[in-house]
Amino acid sequence: MPALLRAADAAFGAVARLRRGRAVHTRGALFAARVELHDAASPTVAALGGPGVHPALARLSKNAGTPGGLPDMLGVAFRLTDLPEGPVDLLYATVGRHRATGALLAPTPG
């Protein structure tokens, strides 16, 4: 394992031990969902078996768990539960709003 991954693993492990649970996205809301995949040309859709509708679980959460409306990174995860190879998680998080920051994780107030 590369040194950077080892360091990240150790840091998240330490935070999880301090919190006595998950290091990030400690609380969230879970919903039954369905994911519709349409774009047959998409590499992601192709890797998931092509276009179709899949039962899923959706989870919405705040990254650090800041109270109330304080800025935090927001996340949504979809777990496709019916794929032959087993469940697959699709993870999304808030990013910057500008061209220079659009690929960087960023907190938002809501």
C-alpha positions, -999 to +999 in steps of 0.1 A: +000+000+000+015+034-009+025+057+019-002+082+013-029+056+015-014+042+047-014+076+062-050+083+052-060+049+066-043+056+099-058+090+102-094+078+095-088+049+118-078+072+146-108+095+141-131+064+140-117+052+173-121+086+189-157+089+177-163+052+186-179+047+152-175+059+116-149+086+110-170+106+086-207+106+076-216+093+111-253+100+108-276+101+079-311+093+066-317+061+047-343+057+020-355+029-003-348+041-039-345+030-074-317+040-098-324+043-135-294+040-158-299+053-193-267+062-212-255+030-228-223+048-240-214+057-204-185+036-190-202+035-156-235+023-171-216-003-191-197-015-160-230-019-142-245-041-170-260-015-193-292+005-191-318-006-167-337+001-134-322-012-101-336-013-066-313+006-043-308+022-009-301+059-008-283+076+022-280+113+027-254+126+053-231+153+064-194+145+063-181+159+097-216+160+113-215+197+121-246+209+139-275+226+123-268+248+092-231+251+098-212+244+065-202+208+059-196+185+029-229+168+020-230+133+006-254+110-010-247+073-016-267+048-037-263+011-031-275-010-060-286-042-044-295-065-073-263-068-094-250-104-100-215-096-087-230-082-054-239-047-042-222-016-058-220+018-041-222+050-061-209+079-039-214+116-045-203+147-025-206+185-027-179+202-047-169+238-054-191+260-076-165+276-098-145+262-128-113+261-107-129+244-077-155+222-094-134+190-090-126+197-053-146+185-023-161+216-006-184+224+023-218+240+018-243+255+043-272+235+029 
